[in-house]
Amino acid sequence: GENVEQHPSTLSVQEGDSAVIKCTYSDSASNYFPWYKQELGKRPQLIIDIRSNVGEKKDQRIAVTLNKTAKHFSLHITETQPEDSAVYFCAASQSGGYNKLIFGAGTRLAVHP
Amino acid sequence: GAVVSQHPSRVICKSGTSVKIECRSLDFQATTMFWYRQFPKQSLMLMATSNEGSKATYEQGVEKDKFLINHASLTLSTLTVTSAHPEDSSFYICSARKGPQRDEQYFGPGTRLTVT
């Protein structure tokens, strides 16, 4: 089955700096890769996702890149703000059907003013 | 929109009793819902996949007789924790997909279960 590894487990940056979180997956059949942001005690919120027919996707300060050959994908947050502080989870699944998401272990991002 | 609600948000029960958690998609029909369990400072662990009108598919190691899942309509799935024990205390979160051709999962706010 699919296995998703996520690094780093914690990340501390100064406000305005960039933050990068990386994930690798094991199943070459996976083709859907979402990123979720979870604040303490709250639900995970989908912030961006990418499918395997695309190498990069950007939404304002957030971007995701995908390298299918290497089986890894990354989340990039630019111009970080204190409100970006949260736990970020990557996930992977096979598109369509009832296929399930397999989550990474999470990255705790702290943005210091 | 894609709003998913869960009820209750918090519940405390005694060992040996059963607790039912509801997951509802408020503004869309969800043919598939998922139930996750999350321990403090850990990731989301999928417990089961719930398909409307059919039996749930449980992940390896999840006792189907202990965690009863029912998906009776396109907007409601329920998780019943039977004969609860303190080790069942956790944060239970559901998610829903709009359909088999839609990949995005939208999460409920979660239910914090404490078994005393």
Chai-1 contact restraints between the chains, C-beta under 6 A:
chainA,res_idxA,chainB,res_idxB,connection_type,confidence,min_distance_angstrom,max_distance_angstrom,comment,restraint_id
A,Y32,B,D103,contact,1.0,0.0,6.0,A-B,restraint_1
A,R43,B,F107,contact,1.0,0.0,6.0,A-B,restraint_2
A,R43,B,P109,contact,1.0,0.0,6.0,A-B,restraint_3
A,R43,B,G110,contact,1.0,0.0,6.0,A-B,restraint_4
A,P44,B,F107,contact,1.0,0.0,6.0,A-B,restraint_5
A,S95,B,D103,contact,1.0,0.0,6.0,A-B,restraint_6
A,G97,B,P100,contact,1.0,0.0,6.0,A-B,restraint_7
A,Y98,B,T32,contact,1.0,0.0,6.0,A-B,restraint_8
A,Y98,B,T49,contact,1.0,0.0,6.0,A-B,restraint_9
A,K100,B,L46,contact,1.0,0.0,6.0,A-B,restraint_10
A,K100,B,T49,contact,1.0,0.0,6.0,A-B,restraint_11
A,F103,B,S43,contact,1.0,0.0,6.0,A-B,restraint_12
A,F103,B,L44,contact,1.0,0.0,6.0,A-B,restraint_13
A,A105,B,S43,contact,1.0,0.0,6.0,A-B,restraint_14
A,G106,B,S43,contact,1.0,0.0,6.0,A-B,restraint_15
